[in-house]
Amino acid sequence: MKKIFSSFFSSMANRVFVILLAGIVVATVTTTWLASNERRNTLREIRYQHVAERVEQFVLALDEISPEARRNVLQAAGSFGFEAAVVDSIGDTVRPSASPMADILKARLGADRQIVVQRESDCTPRPPRKNLPPPPPPGKPRMETCRVIYVSLQDKALLRLRLHIPGEPPTWRGRGGDMGSFSGTPYILLFLVLIAMLAYVVARMTARPIKQLASAAVELGRDIDHPPLAEKGPTEIRLAAKAFNAMQARIRRQIQHRTHMLAAITHDLQTPLTRLRLRLEKVSDHELQQKLIDDLAVMQGMVREGLDLARSMDSSEAMQRLDIDSLLDSVCADASDAGQQVTLTGSTRAFIVAQPNALRRCLTNLLDNAFKYGQRADVSIALDDLLPNRVLICIRDYGPGIPEDQLEAVFDPFYRLETSRSRDTGGTGLGLTIARNIAENHGALLNLRNYRDGGLEVLLSLPLKQAGGKVRNKQDKPDKPAQN
């Protein structure tokens, strides 16, 4: 469960969705609660005004009649919804307290009257009257309260009124008035669903530009000439897209300048080196002549590798759909025709999109590296087990291998190991650099590791483009016959 939540919240769109939904739900609950409180306060004020009006009419009616005639009116008070009686005093048990009802009555009857309002803790239900709904059944909450009001008349007589006042309505009340049934639940659920849909759309709209920017950054790493981002949308998105496009243009110019400079230097060096080679033929000391020719050959090899390095950083070659099995078979066949010991096993029946000449150069460099330092190479190709939709090419040699702490350093330009991988073996320190540059231009992964039984193993993982858009099962792969 923890992994599921972690995976869900790893997406920015999901985080924005949850935050928006939670914020809207909290705001809705808060405003509903405030509106409910305001409604209760308004209804309470209306009830108090209604009760005060009835009390006012009754008190004013008693003020206008004689004390002898009041007895009949007091007996008829039940029809007005309250009990009434004239008492001698309030009594010691009644303590005056602040009450909204008392303030309303004083405003209506005058501040010179003695008015005390007390709430009864034990409110005995009054008998039902005609044309009124029956009282609530047992077990239901009591929906009315009792108030005892003492009001002095104009002749200083003290009137005691006992009223039944409807109680507070519940916060969530159904159409039938019951606390337990809230008939608005379907509407609340519909409201939450609509809000969730709105939050989801807003979250996706918010995260889409960031996903496009991330996708453009990935494509920039694969192809520096990838089309620029569209500078549209809100101001912030346009500014970010404009800054990204400017950065891409600067990187492209810098790479082009570096590539052109390296290509120009290495190309221009070929002419004086050729003249030097011709002049060395006139040297009479044959031993010195041979040493100079060997040094010159090394320099020419470095110039050629420099040109190849410049070309490896240039992604102008058109991408094509290639049969990776056929390409690898052709490279191994060329090496075998040149007298190298190489075996090829495996088949994928897969197609990739690549630059044919550049990828051939990458594979050739890897094979040459295996031949120089391991005498022979075992090559295999298969669908990658660890990464989906990728082809894995393994090239194993039988040389001394590479120290573990230098497996990454050998990809640096002009880096050479101090053991057998030296200039004496013909290495210039650029072969693996060129191979990795080409691999990165194709979105491939190139890694080295020492084989458990000795030697070095090169792992080249290429992104797969399968005919028909599907990856074939491994059971459909016939083994390629060995190439010697």
C-alpha positions in Angstrom: 0.0 0.0 0.0 2.9 2.4 0.8 4.4 1.8 -2.6 1.1 2.5 -4.3 0.7 5.8 -2.5 4.3 6.7 -3.2 3.9 5.9 -6.9 0.7 7.9 -7.0 2.1 11.0 -5.4 5.3 10.9 -7.4 3.4 12.5 -10.3 3.0 16.2 -10.1 -0.4 16.0 -11.7 -1.7 13.7 -9.0 -0.3 15.9 -6.3 -2.0 19.0 -7.8 -5.2 17.0 -8.2 -5.2 15.9 -4.5 -4.3 19.4 -3.2 -7.1 21.0 -5.3 -9.7 18.4 -4.4 -8.8 18.6 -0.7 -8.8 22.4 -0.7 -12.2 22.6 -2.5 -13.7 19.9 -0.1 -12.4 21.8 3.0 -13.7 25.1 1.6 -17.0 23.6 0.8 -17.4 22.0 4.2 -16.3 25.2 5.9 -18.7 27.4 3.9 -21.5 24.9 4.4 -20.9 24.9 8.2 -20.8 28.7 8.3 -24.0 29.0 6.2 -25.7 26.4 8.4 -24.8 28.5 11.5 -26.0 31.6 9.9 -29.3 29.9 9.0 -29.8 28.7 12.5 -29.1 32.1 13.9 -31.6 33.7 11.5 -34.2 31.1 12.3 -33.6 31.6 16.0 -34.0 35.4 15.6 -37.3 34.8 13.6 -38.6 32.5 16.3 -37.8 34.9 19.1 -39.4 37.8 17.3 -42.5 35.7 16.7 -42.7 34.6 20.3 -42.1 38.2 21.5 -44.9 39.4 19.3 -47.3 37.0 20.8 -46.2 37.9 24.3 -46.5 41.6 23.5 -50.0 41.2 22.2 -51.1 39.2 25.2 -49.5 41.6 27.7 -51.0 44.7 26.0 -54.4 43.0 26.0 -54.1 42.4 29.8 -53.1 46.0 30.4 -56.3 47.2 28.8 -58.7 45.1 31.0 -59.6 45.2 34.7 -58.0 42.7 37.2 -61.3 41.0 37.6 -61.6 40.3 33.8 -58.1 39.0 33.5 -59.0 35.6 35.0 -61.0 34.6 31.9 -58.3 35.7 29.6 -55.6 33.8 31.6 -57.7 30.7 31.4 -58.0 31.1 27.6 -54.2 31.5 27.2 -53.8 27.9 26.3 -55.3 28.5 23.0 -52.5 30.9 22.3 -49.9 28.2 22.9 -48.7 29.1 26.4 -49.8 28.9 30.0 -50.4 32.2 31.9 -51.0 33.1 35.5 -50.6 36.1 37.8 -48.1 35.5 40.7 -47.0 37.4 43.7 -43.3 37.3 43.1 -40.6 35.7 40.9 -39.2 33.6 43.7 -35.8 32.9 45.1 -35.1 30.1 42.7 -35.3 32.2 39.6 -32.1 34.2 38.8 -32.2 36.9 36.2 -29.7 36.2 33.3 -29.0 37.8 30.0 -31.3 36.5 27.3 -32.0 37.6 23.7 -35.7 37.0 24.3 -35.6 39.5 27.3 -33.9 42.1 25.2 -36.4 41.8 22.4 -39.3 42.1 24.9 -37.9 45.1 26.6 -37.5 46.7 23.2 -41.1 46.0 22.4 -42.8 46.6 25.8 -40.4 49.2 27.3 -37.4 49.2 29.6 -39.5 50.2 32.6 -41.1 46.8 32.9 -39.6 44.0 34.9 -38.9 41.2 32.4 -37.2 37.9 33.4 -36.7 35.0 31.0 -35.8 31.5 32.3 -35.3 28.3 30.4 -36.8 25.2 32.0 -34.6 22.2 32.2 -37.6 19.8 32.4 -40.0 20.8 29.6 -43.2 18.6 29.9 -44.7 18.1 26.5 -47.9 19.9 26.0 -51.0 18.0 24.9 -51.5 17.9 21.1 -53.9 20.3 19.6 -56.0 20.0 16.5 -54.5 20.5 13.1 -51.0 20.1 14.5 -48.5 17.3 13.6 -48.2 14.5 16.3 -45.3 14.7 18.7 -42.1 12.8 17.8 -42.0 9.1 18.6 -40.0 7.9 21.6 -36.3 7.8 20.9 -36.3 10.8 18.7 -34.7 14.1 19.9 -37.0 16.7 21.5 -37.6 19.4 19.0 -39.0 22.1 21.4 -37.9 23.8 24.6 -39.8 25.7 27.3 -39.3 29.3 28.5 -40.8 30.9 31.6 -41.3 34.6 31.2 -42.1 37.0 34.0 -43.5 40.3 32.8 -44.8 43.2 35.0 -48.1 44.8 33.9 -48.9 48.5 34.0 -50.6 48.1 37.4 -47.5 46.3 38.8 -49.1 42.9 38.7 -46.6 40.1 37.8 -47.5 37.9 34.9 -46.0 34.5 34.6 -46.0 32.9 31.1 -44.8 29.4 30.2 -44.2 28.9 26.5 -43.3 26.0 24.3 -40.7 27.2 21.7 -39.6 25.0 18.7 -36.1 23.8 19.2 -33.1 24.3 17.1 -33.1 22.5 13.7 -30.3 20.0 13.2 -27.3 20.9 11.1 -28.2 18.2 8.4 -31.9 17.8 8.2 -33.9 15.6 5.9 -37.1 16.5 4.2 -39.0 14.7 6.8 -37.3 16.6 9.6 -35.3 13.5 10.9 -31.7 13.8 12.1 -30.7 10.5 10.7 -31.8 10.8 7.1 -30.1 13.5 5.0 -31.9 13.6 1.7 -29.3 15.9 0.1 -26.6 13.2 0.1 -26.9 12.4 -3.6 -26.5 16.0 -4.4 -23.4 16.3 -2.3 -21.9 13.3 -3.9 -22.7 14.7 -7.4 -21.1 18.0 -6.3 -18.0 16.2 -5.1 -17.8 14.2 -8.4 -18.0 17.3 -10.5 -15.4 19.0 -8.3 -13.1 16.0 -8.6 -13.5 16.1 -12.4 -12.7 19.8 -12.5 -9.7 19.3 -10.2 -8.4 16.5 -12.4 -8.7 18.6 -15.6 -6.9 21.5 -13.9 -4.2 19.3 -12.5 -3.6 17.8 -16.0 -3.5 21.2 -17.6 -1.0 22.4 -15.0 1.3 19.4 -15.4 1.1 19.2 -19.2 3.6 22.0 -19.9 6.1 20.6 -17.4 5.8 17.1 -19.0 6.4 18.7 -22.4 9.4 20.5 -21.1 10.8 17.3 -19.6 10.1 15.4 -22.8 11.9 18.1 -24.8 14.9 17.9 -22.4 15.1 14.1 -23.0 14.8 14.6 -26.8 17.5 17.3 -26.6 19.9 14.7 -25.1 19.2 12.3 -28.0 19.0 14.8 -30.8 20.5 18.3 -30.5 18.7 19.3 -33.7 15.2 18.4 -32.3 12.6 21.0 -33.3 12.2 23.7 -30.7 9.3 24.0 -28.3 6.2 25.9 -29.3 6.2 29.2 -27.5 2.5 29.4 -26.6 0.3 29.3 -23.6 0.4 31.3 -20.4 3.1 33.9 -19.9 5.2 31.7 -17.6 5.1 28.8 -20.0 6.0 30.9 -23.0 9.0 32.3 -21.0 10.1 28.8 -20.0 9.8 27.6 -23.6 11.7 30.6 -24.9 14.5 30.1 -22.4 14.7 26.4 -23.3 14.8 27.1 -27.0 17.6 29.7 -26.5 19.6 27.2 -24.4 19.2 24.5 -27.1 20.4 27.0 -29.8 23.4 27.9 -27.7 24.3 24.3 -27.1 23.9 23.5 -30.8 26.2 26.3 -31.8 28.8 25.3 -29.2 28.8 21.7 -30.4 28.9 22.8 -34.0 31.8 25.1 -33.3 33.7 22.4 -31.4 33.0 19.8 -34.0 34.0 22.1 -36.9 37.2 23.2 -35.1 38.2 19.6 -34.4 37.4 18.5 -37.9 39.3 21.4 -39.4 42.4 20.8 -37.3 42.6 17.1 -38.0 41.8 17.6 -41.7 44.4 20.3 -42.1 47.0 18.1 -40.4 46.7 15.4 -43.0 48.5 17.5 -45.7 51.7 18.3 -43.8 51.8 14.7 -42.5 51.6 13.4 -46.0 54.5 15.7 -47.1 56.5 14.6 -44.1 56.0 11.0 -45.1 57.2 11.7 -48.6 60.3 13.5 -47.4 61.1 10.7 -44.9 61.6 8.4 -47.9 64.8 10.4 -48.6 66.3 9.8 -45.2 69.5 7.6 -45.7 69.6 6.2 -42.2 67.2 3.3 -42.5 66.9 2.8 -38.7 66.0 6.5 -38.1 63.8 6.4 -41.1 61.7 3.5 -39.7 61.4 5.2 -36.3 60.2 8.4 -37.9 57.8 6.5 -40.2 56.3 4.7 -37.1 55.9 8.0 -35.2 54.3 9.5 -38.3 51.9 6.5 -38.6 50.8 7.0 -35.0 50.2 10.7 -35.7 48.2 9.9 -38.8 46.2 7.3 -36.8 45.4 10.0 -34.2 44.3 12.4 -37.0 41.9 9.8 -38.4 40.6 9.1 -35.0 40.1 12.8 -34.4 38.1 13.0 -37.6 36.0 10.1 -36.5 35.5 11.7 -33.1 34.3 14.9 -34.8 31.9 12.9 -37.0 30.6 11.0 -33.9 29.5 14.3 -32.4 27.6 15.2 -35.6 24.1 13.9 -35.8 23.3 15.2 -39.3 23.1 11.8 -40.8 19.6 10.8 -41.6 17.9 8.2 -39.4 16.7 5.0 -41.1 14.9 1.9 -40.2 17.4 -0.9 -39.9 17.4 -4.6 -39.4 19.8 -4.9 -36.4 20.4 -8.6 -37.0 21.6 -7.9 -40.6 23.7 -5.0 -39.6 25.5 -6.9 -36.8 26.0 -9.9 -39.1 27.5 -7.7 -41.8 30.0 -6.1 -39.3 31.0 -9.5 -37.9 31.4 -10.8 -41.5 33.7 -7.9 -42.4 35.8 -8.6 -39.3 36.0 -12.3 -40.2 37.0 -11.6 -43.8 39.8 -9.4 -42.3 41.2 -12.5 -40.5 39.7 -11.8 -37.0 38.3 -14.5 -34.8 34.7 -13.6 -34.1 31.5 -15.7 -33.4 27.9 -14.4 -33.6 25.0 -16.0 -31.8 21.4 -15.0 -31.3 18.7 -13.2 -33.3 15.9 -10.8 -32.5 14.1 -10.2 -35.8 13.9 -6.6 -34.6 14.1 -3.3 -36.3 15.7 -0.1 -35.0 15.8 3.5 -36.2 19.4 4.6 -36.5 22.1 6.3 -38.5 23.6 3.3 -40.5 27.1 4.6 -41.0 27.5 5.9 -37.4 26.1 2.7 -35.8 28.4 0.6 -38.0 31.3 2.7 -36.8 30.3 2.2 -33.2 30.1 -1.6 -33.6 33.4 -1.7 -35.5 35.2 0.3 -32.8 33.9 -2.1 -30.1 35.0 -5.1 -32.1 38.4 -3.6 -32.9 38.8 -2.9 -29.2 38.1 -6.6 -28.4 40.5 -7.8 -31.1 43.4 -5.5 -30.0 43.3 -6.5 -26.4 41.5 -9.8 -26.3 42.6 -11.5 -29.7 39.1 -12.8 -30.4 35.5 -11.8 -29.7 32.2 -13.6 -28.9 29.2 -11.5 -30.0 25.6 -12.2 -29.0 22.3 -10.3 -29.6 19.0 -10.7 -27.9 16.0 -8.8 -26.6 17.0 -7.1 -23.3 15.6 -8.9 -20.3 16.0 -6.0 -17.9 14.8 -3.0 -20.1 11.6 -3.5 -22.2 11.6 -2.7 -25.9 15.4 -2.7 -26.2 18.0 -4.9 -28.0 21.1 -6.0 -26.1 24.3 -6.6 -27.9 27.1 -8.3 -25.9 30.8 -8.3 -27.1 33.1 -10.4 -25.0 36.9 -10.5 -25.4 39.5 -12.7 -23.8 42.0 -10.0 -22.7 43.2 -8.9 -19.3 40.1 -6.8 -18.6 40.0 -3.4 -17.0 40.4 -2.4 -13.3 37.0 -1.8 -11.8 37.9 1.8 -10.9 38.7 2.6 -14.5 35.7 1.1 -16.3 34.2 4.6 -16.8 37.5 6.5 -17.2 38.3 4.6 -20.4 35.5 6.5 -22.2 37.3 9.8 -21.7 39.1 11.1 -24.8 42.7 10.0 -25.2 42.6 8.0 -22.0 44.8 4.9 -22.2 45.6 2.3 -19.6 49.2 1.8 -18.5 49.3 -2.0 -19.2 48.7 -3.7 -22.5 46.3 -1.0 -23.6 49.1 1.4 -24.7 50.3 3.1 -27.8 52.3 0.1 -28.7 49.1 -1.8 -29.5 47.8 0.9 -31.8 45.3 2.4 -29.4 44.8 6.2 -29.5 42.3 6.5 -26.6 39.4 7.6 -28.8 37.8 4.4 -29.9 35.5 4.0 -26.9 34.8 7.7 -26.7 33.6 7.6 -30.3 31.5 4.5 -29.6 29.8 6.1 -26.6 29.1 9.4 -28.5 27.4 7.4 -31.3 25.5 5.3 -28.7 24.2 8.4 -26.9 23.1 9.9 -30.2 20.9 6.9 -30.6 19.5 6.9 -27.1 21.5 3.7 -26.4 23.3 2.6 -23.2 27.0 1.5 -23.5 28.6 -0.1 -20.4 31.7 -2.2 -19.7 32.1 -4.9 -17.1 34.7 -7.6 -16.4 33.5 -11.1 -17.3 33.4 -13.5 -14.5 35.6 -16.0 -16.3 38.1 -13.4 -17.5 38.1 -10.8 -20.2 36.0 -7.7 -20.8 32.3 -7.6 -21.8 30.8 -4.7 -23.6 27.0 -4.2 -23.3 25.2 -2.1 -25.9 21.5 -1.6 -25.3 19.6 0.0 -28.2 16.0 1.2 -28.2 13.8 -1.1 -30.3 11.4 -0.3 -33.1 9.7 -3.5 -34.0 7.9 -4.1 -37.3 4.2 -4.0 -36.6 4.8 -2.2 -33.3 5.1 -5.3 -31.2 8.1 -7.1 -29.7 8.3 -10.7 -30.8 8.5 -13.5 -28.2 11.9 -14.9 -27.5 10.7 -18.4 -28.5 10.5 -17.0 -32.0 14.3 -16.3 -32.1 16.3 -18.8 -34.0 20.0 -18.8 -33.2 22.3 -17.2 -35.7 24.8 -19.7 -37.0 28.3 -19.1 -35.8 30.5 -16.8 -38.0 34.2 -17.6 -38.0 
